[in-house]
Amino acid sequence: QVQLVESGGGLVQAGGSLRLSCAASGGIFSAATMGWYRQVPGKQRELVATIRTLGSPNYADDVKGRFTISRDNAKNTVYLQMNSLKPEDTAVYYCYVRRIELDYWGQGTQVTVSS
């Protein structure tokens, strides 16, 4: 059974940084696509960034240059380094894994950026 456990959310002032982590268990993830989405109340969940085993990461336009996604296959963990945070980055951030054509989601971690 695949499980995703996120950590690293919290409250930060505008311009600050946070690092999210997501540890996956219950399978082999080296070939999986891993990433992050976010959601605010009343809006659809939206892509933040994804990363495959090979190739360049994919970012939403509004986080390019500020956020960096990375992964450690030995630890089955994906990270999201968020710099220069803005109040509009406030959302619940969800870890995402696509493995063998199935999608898995974490429970979400709140990120709040104060102005």
N, C-alpha and C positions, 0 to 999 in steps of 0.2 A: 504494500500500500504506500503510495507516494505521499509524503508529507513535506510541507514547506514551512519553515519557521523563520519569521522576519524579526529583525531587531534594529535599533538605531534611530527610531523616530523621536520626536520631541518638539520642544519650543525653542525657537531661535530668533534673534533679531534680523531684520533685513540686512543683507550684506554678509551674513554669517554663513557657516558651513555645517553640514551634517553628512554622516556616512551611514547608509543603510546596508544591512547584510541579510542574506537569505540562504539558509542552509537546507539543502534538499536531502531526503532520505527515502529508502524504499525502492531503490533501483540504481541503474547506471545512467549517469547524466552527461557523460563526456560528449555524446553526439547530440544532445538536446539543445534546443533554443531556449535561452533563459533571458529574463528581462523584468522590467518594471512598468506597471501602469499606475494611474492615479485617478481618483474620483472625488468630486465635490458633491454635496447634496443637490439633488435636482438635475444633475448632469450625467451624461454617459461616461463610463470609464474610458480613459484615453491613454494612448501609448505614451510612454516617457522614453524608454530605450530598450533595445533588445540586442543580444549578442549571440552569435553562433560559434561553433568550434573554430570554423575558418571564416575568413572574410572580415570586413570592417563592421563595427557596430552600427546600429541604426538609431538615430535620435529624432525626437520631435523637434520641429524648428525652434520652438520657444525655449528649449533647454540647451541647444547646441552652443558649445563654447563655455558653458557653465557646469554641466553635469558630465560625469565620466562613468561609464559602465565597465566593469571588468569581471572576470571569473577566475576561480581557482578550481580546476577539475579534480585535483587531488582531494579537495575538501568538499566537493559538490556544492560550492558556494558561489553566489553571484553578489556583487557589490554595486552600490550606486553612490559615488562621491558627488555631493551637491554643493557647489560653491556659488557665491554671489546670489544667495537666495533672495527671492522677492515675495511680497505678501501674496501675490497671485500663484505662488507655488504651494500655498496651503491646500492640503488635500489628504485623503487617506491613500497611502501608497501600497500597492499590492505586488507581491512577487509573482512571477509568471514563469511556467515551464511548459514547453511543448515537447512531448516525448512520445515517439512511436504514434504520431498523429492524434494524440490525446492532449488536452489542455488541463493544466493544474494551476490552482491559485492558492496563495497564502491567505492568512486571516486578515491581513492589512495592518499597517502601522501609521499612526497619525503624525503628520508633519504640519506644524503651525509656524508661520513666519509673521512676526509682528513688525509693524511699521514704525 
